[in-house]
Every structure is written in C-alpha cells, then in structure tokens.
Amino acid sequence: MQLSNFDAQLEHLAERLLEAKDAEREATAARIEIEEEILILVPAREEGSDSRLLSNGLKLKTIGKLIYKVDLDQLIQITASWPDAFKPVKTEIKADDAILKAIRAQRPDMWREIADAVTIKPAKTAITVEKK
C-alpha cells in the first residue's frame, strides 16, 4: 500500500511526537532523581526558601511549602462562632464556564448582553498519539 505524502508526513510526525514524549518522561524522571539527591544534601525548610551561591556561579534555591487539605463543612461548623478575622475559610466567586458556553451556544440574545464582559481566547490544543 502506497502512502500519500500527507499520510507519510503525518505518520512521521506522530512517531516523532511519541519519541519526544518518551524523552520528556525520561528527563522528568532524571530531574526528580537529581532534586531528591540535592534535598539529601541541602534539606528544604518546611515552609520558606533558602538559597546559596555555588562556587561555579550557579545559585541553588530550595523552596518548602505545606498544602492544607480540610473538611470544609467541619471547619465552618467548628469556627462558626470565631471572629471573622480568624475564620480560616474564604468564599471565591468566579465565572461558570459551562453556563457561559451554554448561553453563547443556545441564547444569542442573552450572550449579546454579556459579551462585552467576557473575553474568550483559545486554550492550547491537545494532541494525543497512541500505539495500537
């Protein structure tokens, strides 16, 4: 079976993409291994940063951070009587993309009313190649 130039180019690019992704995974694994070795020599703070200038002119910086995961319902209940300044919960208001998409697609009359308040830009296009 003779492949067209288009098909041959596409197959070649798909193979190159798979190779690049493999190289990326290997590079990520190597980077993580090196970072772990550095942290054995220079442990990071629990929170905050440390930096040091190395004799070869490189600057090495470690940054420690804690991530807090909570049961929000329980936390809200426990702190209900606390002063507002000490309540460790905040409310975030943000646009609902699913509803915006539905309005844009199904209700042009409503979309015209809000269009000036909404900026739309394309996200990065995802490309997936799988081996069969």
N, C-alpha and C positions, 0 to 999 in steps of 0.2 A: 504494500500500500504506500503510495507516494503522498507525503505530507506537503501541504502548501507552505509557502514561505511564511505566511502568517502563523499557521499552526506550529511550524518548526520554531519560530521565534518565541511564541507563547510557551511551548514546552521547555525550551532552553531557559527562559526567564523564570518559569515555575521551579525548575530544578535548581537554579542559582538562588532563588529565594529560600528554598529548603536548606541548602548548604549554608547560607548566611544565618538562618535561624539556628542551625546546629552550632555554628561558630559562636553565635551570640550566647547560647546556653552554656557552652564550654567556657567562654570568657566570664560570664556571670559566676559560674561555679568557682573559677580560679580567683576572681575578685573577692568573693565571700571567704574563701580559704585564707587569702592573704590578710584580709581585715581581721579574721579571727586570730591569726598569728600576731598581728600588731597589738590587738587588745590583750594578749597574754603578756606582752612586754610593757604596754602602757595601758593599764585598765582605765576605762572611762568613768567619769563621775556618774553618780546615779542620775542627777539632773544638772545640766550646765555643760560648759565647754572648757577644754584645755587645749592649748596649742604650744608647740615647741618648734624652734628653728633648728633644722638638722645641719650638720657640718657641710653637707653637699649643696646647701642653699634651698632645699625643699622645706616647706612649712607643713607640719603634721598637726592636724586638728582632730580631736575626738569630741563628739557631742553625745551626751547621755540624755535620755528623755523617758519619762514614765507615761504610760497610757492608762487612763482611768476608765473602767467599764463599770456601770452601775445599773441597778434595778431602779429605773426612774420612778415607777409607781411607789415603791417602798421609800425611796429617798424623799419624794414630795410629801408623803404622809408623815415621815419622821420629822421633817423640817418645817411643817406647816405653821407652827407657832413661832418660828425663829424670826428675828428681824430681817427685813428684805435684803439688807446689805450682806447678810451671811447665808442667804439661801443659795446652795450650790447648783441651781438649775436655771437655765435661761431658755427663753422662747425665741425661736427663729422663724421669721416669716419669709417665705420665698415663693417664687412663681411655680405653678404646677405645669410642667412641660406637656404632660398628657392632655390636659384640658386645653392648653394653648393650641396644640396640634389639632385637636378635635374642632375647636372654634374656627381655626384657619381653613380646615378642610370642609366643614359642614355648614358654617354660618358666616358667609362673607359679609353680611350686614353687620354682625357684631364685630367681626375682625376689623372692618374699616374704622370702627370707633376706638379700638385699642392699638391699631397698627403703629401709630407714632410712638407708643410707649414700649414697643418690643423691637429688639434688634435680633435678626436671625443671621447666623453665619454657619457655613458647613463645618462639620467636625471632620477629623481625619478619617478617611475611608479605610475600612478594614479589608485586608486581603488574606484569605486562608487557602493554603495548599495542603492537601492530604495525600499520603501514599495509600494506594489500594492494595 
